[in-house]
Structure formats: structure tokens, C-alpha cells
């Protein structure tokens, strides 16, 4: 148990460090490849690289329960713990762009819940979820007349706006982005190994650990993003990145894991439904003013605590 928790802690650190390398140098890598930083985010590692790499690693190692649990649990963690902590510092904006992403997260979460309703997730269903994600990105881009903001893409787009005089050599940027992906891949291996040890020590299911401990480790980057943005008077961009990540995990991350290893006998129906409903809960807590205050933050944290207790009960 102790070794498992230590491995998860190391995994969280590696995933956080790798995601930072990826986000900070995506623009330079884009110039090296002749594309934008956004394209690097989508093509090299996805909008949420640490989530996808961990889920793929878990599925490839024969633990689809951890992979699927991580994707669903990460969404619940982001929409409760991350936004709840941020709201305790300053009101969290849930209007405008955030509202668009919240509806998308709820819709894709509903599709994920439907796919998991029979306790299985096949390769065709996984491919269908990835197709939905691609269509969603195209639709949001067309609606907003600019690239969608999802997860680390928020930082990538900000990096694209930096003055050219302050940019680093393109070859170095590409090397650092690839190094970031490699670090996250190692972090994913540590996360899976830690999760397996905890499953054996506590005699719980793969999905229970994936929903909670692994999800907590893989969302370290967005927890840090929410906390840092809140301290600096949180922007709509940061919240949209978090809510948009929920749509990404419900489609691309879940779909990629299913393509690597189809999941059978996965009892995540209620968790998947909860992840689909939470975006609406966040909007409701925002009320007419479009901001989740401290009281709403307390509610979100209470929901997360209740979720963890229910999973391990």
C-alpha cells in the first residue's frame, strides 16, 4: 500500500513536469514542424496528454478498468475538486465560453455513459467516441471563429501569442516537447504500477482506484492550473480549459483506451452519469450572475468527498 501511494505520488510529479514541458514549448515545436502550437497539442499528445497516455498505458498493460476509471474519475475530479478549490479563492466564471464547453462536456459525458451502460466498451465504440471528439473540435472552432481551448491547449495558445523575439530555437522546442511526452509516458507507467499495488493491498477493484487515486494523480496539472489562475483573478480561459477537458476525456481519452484494449465487466454506470450531470450542476451553482462563489465551491468539494466515500464504501 505504501509503495503504491509513493508510486502514485511520483507519477503525479512526472505527469505534472511532463505536461509543463509540453505546454511551455509547444509553440517552438510547432515552428519546427511548420504548424501551430495548437496542431502540436492535437497531433503529438492530444489536449490532455497525461490523461491519454496514462489511460493507454493502463489499457495496454491489461488493466482497462484503471484506464476507463481514470478517464471518468478525472472528469469528476476536475469538475468538483479543481473548480471547488478555485471557487474558495475567487468566484469562478461559468458564463460565455465556459457555458459552451459545459454543454459540450455534458453531451459527450452522456455519450460515454451510454457507451458504458452495458458494462463494456468495444473498439468500434472507442472509434466512435474519438470521431465525436474530432467533430466537436471542428464545431467549436467554427462557432467561436478561433481554436477551442481544452486543457493544456490553453497554455499552448498563450505561448503562440508570445513575441517572436523571446522565442527559443525551434529544434530545442521540439526536443523539449518530445521530452515532456516521454516524461508523461513514464509517469503513466508509475501510475499504473502504483494503482495495481493499491488494488492488491486494499482488495478493491481496478475501477475504484482509477476513479479516485489515479484520476487525482493525472489531474495534477489542471488542479495546479485552477489554483494558480484563481490566485491571479481566475480567467474564463482557465475554467474553459478545465471544463473542455471533461469533453476530451469522455471521448478521445476513453476512445483511445478502448482501441488499445476493449473493456469488459466495467461497472461505471453511475459514475459516468455523474460526470455527465456535473457540468449542469456547475452552471446551476453559477446562478444568474454566472459565477460560482465560495458557497458553491464548498458544495463542489462536498460532492467530491461524497463521491470518494461512495466509491470505496
N, C-alpha and C positions, 0 to 999 in steps of 0.2 A: 504493500500500500504506500509506504513512504517513498520507495523508489519510483513508483508510478506517479505520485504527485510531483516529485522532483523532475522527472522526465517531462511532465506537462508544463512545469514552470520554465524549464529550458526551452521547450517547444515554443511557448508564448514569446520568450525573448528573441528566439531566432526568427519567428514569423514577423514580429514587430520590426526587427532590424532589417530583414529582407524586404518587407513592404516599404520601409522608409527609403532604402536604396533604390528600389524600383520606381517609386513616385518621384523622388527628387531628381532622377537622372533620365526620366522617360523622354523629356524634350530633346536632350542631346542625342539619345539613341535614335529618336525619330529623324533627326537631321542626318545621322549616319546612314540610315536606311532609306532616306529620301521620302519619309512620310511624316505625319504629325505625331505629337505626343499621344493624342487620342488613339491613333492607329496602333501605336506601341502597346497601349493599355489593353486594347481589344485583341490584337494579334499575338503578342508574346505571352501574356499571362492572364488576360481577362480583367474585368473591372475589379474583381475581388480575388486576386491571385492566391492569397494564403488560404482562403476557404476552398477554392477549387483544387489546389494542389494537395491539401490535406484530405479532402474527400476522395480524390483519385487514388492517393496512396492507400487509404483505408480499404477502398474497394479492391484495389489490385492485390492487397495482402489477405484477401478473403474475409474482410470484415465490413460487408455492405451496411450492416446495422449502424456501425460507427459513422460511416460516410453519410447515410441518409439522416441519422440523428443529428450530426453536426450541421448539415445544411438547414434543417428545420429549427434546431436549437439556436443556431446563430441568429436567425431572424427574430426569434422570441427575445433573445438576449439584447439585441440591438434596439428593438422597439420598446423595451421595458427598462432594462438596466442602464443602457447608454443614454437614452433620452431622459430617463428619470433623474440620473445624476446631473446631467446638464441643466435640467429644469430647476434643480435645487440651487444652482448658482445664479442663473438669469432666466427669464422667460424664454421659452423655445418657440420660434416662429413656425407655425404649421399652416400658413396660407400660401397663395400664389403657386410657385413652382413645387413646393413641398406637397401641396394638395394633389397636384397632378401625379406625382410619384406615389403618393399614398394610395390613390385609386388603382394605379398600376400594380403596386405591391399586393393589394387586396385581391385583384383579379388573378394575378399569377399564383398567389397563395392558394386561391380557390382551385385552380387547375392542379396544383401539386397535391392538394388534399384529395381531389377526385382521383388522381392517378394512384394514390396510396390507399384508397378506400378498401381495396381487396387484400391489402397486406402485401402487395407485390409491386415491383417496379421493373418493367421489362426494358430491353434495349429500344424497341420501337417507341415506347412511351418516353424514354430518355431523349431520343432523337426529336420527338415531337416537342418536348419542353425546350430544347435548345433552339428549335425553329421558332417557337413563340418568342424567345428572348431576342433573336435577330429581328423579328418583325416589330417587337416592342421598341427596340432601339431606333429603328427606321421611323416608326410612328412618332416617337417623342422628338426626334431630330426635326421631322417635318413640322410638327406642331409648334415647337419653340424656335425654329429657324436657327438653331445652334446645337452643337453636340450635347447629348444627355450627360448629366452629372451623376455618376454612380461610383461609390466607394473611392478608391484611390484615384479615379479619373478626376475628382475634384482638385486634387493636388497636381495632377498631370496638366490639367488645363491652366491652372495658375502658373505653372512652370513655363508653359508655352507663351505666356504673356510677359515673361521677363525680358529686359532689354538684351539685345544680341551681344552688347559689349561685356556683359557679365557671364556669358555662356562658357562652358568648358569645352575642350576638344571633343569632337563627335565620337571618335573611336573610344575615348575613355568613357564617355557617357554610355555607349553601347555595352562596353565591358562591365560597367558597374550595374547596369540593368540586368544583364545576364547573371552577374554575381548575386544580385538580390533574389532572382528567381531560384538560383541554386541554394541559397541560404534558406529560403522558404521551403524548398523541397526537403532539405534536411530536417527543418523544423516539423514538417508534416510527418516524417518518419518517427521522430521523437514523440510527437503527439499520439500517434497510433500505438507505439510501444508502451507509452505511459498508460493509455486507455486500456489496453489489453491486461496489463498488470493490475489495474484497479478493478476491472471486471472480475478477474480471478480472485482478488483479495476480498471483495465485498459480496461476491456471488450475486451480482446483478447482471442485467442484460447489456449487450453492446449499445443498444439504442439509448438506454438510460444515461450511460456515461457520455455518449455522443451528444445527447441533448443538452447536457449541463457542462461538465468539466472540459470536454474537447471544444465545445462551442465557445466557452469562456476564453480558452487559450487562443482560438483562431480569430476572435473578435477583438483582440487586444489593440489592434491598430485603430479600429473605429471607436473603441472606448476612449483611447487617447485623443483621437480627433475631436470627439464630442466634448471631452473635458477641457482641452486646450481652447477650442472655439468658444466655449461658454465663458471662460475666464477673460477672453478678449471681446466680449459682447457678441455672442454667437450669431453667425450669419445664416441666412436662408440656404446658402450653398452647402454648408456643412450638414445641415439637417436633411437636405435633399439627397446628399450623398449617402447618408445612413439609411433613409427610407428606400432610396433606389436600390441599395444593396440587397434589401429584402426581396425585391423582384428578381434580381440577378441570382440569388441563392435558390429561389424557388424554381428557377428554370434552368439556367446554364450550369450551376454547380450540381444540382440534383440530377440533371440530364447527363452530365459528363460522368458522374459516378455510376449511373445505370449503364452507360455504354461500356464502361470498363468491367463491371460485374453486376448483373441483374440482382435485385434484392428479392428475397422470399421470406415469408413469415415475419414481416416488419409491422409491428403494432404501433403505428404512429398516427392513427386517425385523429384522435382528439388534439394532439399537439399540432398537427398540420392545420386543423380547423382554427385553433387558437392563433396560429401565426397568420392566417388569412384574415381573421377578425381584428387583430391588434391595430392595423393602420386606421380603421374606422374609430377605434377607441381613442387613439391619439388625436384624431380630428375632433372627436366629441369633447375631449378634455380641453381642446383649444377654444371651444365656445365661439361666440360671435366676434371676439377680439382677435382670434387667430393666433393665440399664444398660450402655450402650456406653462402655467406658473408653478410655484413651489408645491401647492396643494396637489396639482396634477402629477408633479414629479413623485410625491410621496405615494400616490395611487399606483403609478407605474412600478415603483420599487416594491410595493406590496404585492403586486401581481407577479413580479419575478420571483419573490420569495415563496409565494404560494405555489408557483409552477415547480420550483426546485423541490419543495416538500412533497408535492404530489407525485413527481417522477420517482422519488426514492421511497415512497410510502409502501 
